[in-house]
Amino acid sequence: MTKGPLVREIVFEALTEILEENRHCHVVLARALEKYRYLEKPDRSLIKRMVHGTVEYRMTIDHILNLYSKVKTEKQKPAIRTILRMSAYQILYLDRVPDFAVCNEAVKLAGRKGFRGLSGFVNGVLRAVARDKERLSFEEPSLKYSMPAWILKMWEEELGREAAAGICGSFLKGRPLMVRCNRSRASEEAVAASLESQGVAARDMGAGVLSLSGVDYPEALEAFERGWIQIQDLSSALAGEAAGFHEGDTVLDVCGAPGGKSVCAADHLGGTGLVVCRDITEGKIRLIEDTIRRSGFSNIQAGVWDALCFDPEWEGRADVVIADLPCSGLGIIGRKPDIKYHASPERIRELAALQREILDVVWRYVKPGGTLVFSTCTISRRENQENRRWFLENHPFEPADIRGRLGDGFEQESLREGCIQLLPGIHPCDGFFIAVMERKAVPVV
């Protein structure tokens, strides 16, 4: 099999898992790219772009296909539906392969999958899409941005129409690979030199974070293998900056997999103190342990613990508790586009309630005068601002003034009250909410 058909086979299999079997896009794609590491960089890049893009634009693609197909997408055979979606994405959004070649390859792929009798249907629908593609445009924002209408409406109500459009548009532009430098392991100059030697360009984003370009397989970077860098978006790294760690601190990360924020804490501590990173399953702990081993920090420990269960051994012991809690993930749709198809208002309510349950437990681990960092990777008032307000109203904490901790470009009045909502399209990072609160000192009797 030549590389062209092989690439389409790989894309077909990945999309079948994601769109028909509800597997996570980033997991399926990472596994496919690992399996086919031997392919040349342009082919691997095309696989990534076609899989991610087809998932990203699925709503709009389905609408367009339904304009030209008597059999609507939801009624089509899964294999045919996948072939039409991936091929329509190529026709509508890519220009590497001529439209006629895309149609021909789709027909051949349908034949290889046992649907030779539907080759005329596949060919007819795709050629109609190719013929009319220059005339297709959508004023309806949901179709323009391929975003579920309820999410768009929520953001318009909470943030305004302009901000909501900016967020959606930013997601469709793609997200750069960002890494955080472990500055107590290697200087940023040494990291930059190492990256440059491997043909990788790096742009300083602040907070020790670099935006990389020219990376095909980040795990093969010398700086990654040596534990000098870790894959972490600027938004996540800013949560560590906001925490205000001090050397010698005892830090508890209650929902810590895969361990990025714990490594960030250990780096800020300069090898002093103690960081304990916990999560609910052995599988997640293995991810944390892999991160710890590669980072080379000796002041981190990992262990299984359900954050909903109180641990009396930790009561009043932590200088900082990191609570990066389960959330709807709407802030990282640009990296994980399938999130928007699985989210729902009901799920947001469930997650917001779960966050409150966890916060009701973990605040007791913070010593008087200590800090609780509550964060999520979503854009939702119910999960973020409303839960912060509820927490402060019902627990012995007060907002921390975090002005000056996040660096240029992030100064805003909400930092005086210890919180910030990061928004793609406005800030150069993923959507993220950070709230820093200090436990009130015990009054002297």
Secondary structure, DSSP 8 states (H G I E B T S, - for coil): --HHHHHHHHHHHHHIIIIIS---HHHHHHHHHHHTTTS-HHHHHHHHHHHHHHHHTHHHHHHHHHHH-SS-GGGS-HHHHHHHHHHHHHHHH--SS-HHHHHHHHHHHHHHTT-GGGHHHHHHHHHHHHHHGGG----SHHHHTT--HHHHHHHHHHH-HHHHHHHHHHHHT---EEEEE-TTTS-HHHHHHHHHHTT-EEEEEETTEEEEES-S-GGG-HHHHTTSEEE--HHHHHHHHHHT--TT-EEEETT-TT-HHHHHHHHHTTT-SEEEEEESSHHHHHHHHHHHHHHT-SSEEEEE--TTS--GGGTTTEEEEEEE-----GGGTTT-TTHHHH--HHHHHHHHHHHHHHHHHHGGGEEEEEEEEEEES---TTTTHHHHHHHHHHSSEEE---TTSS-TT---GGGGGTEEEE-BTTBSS--EEEEEEEE------
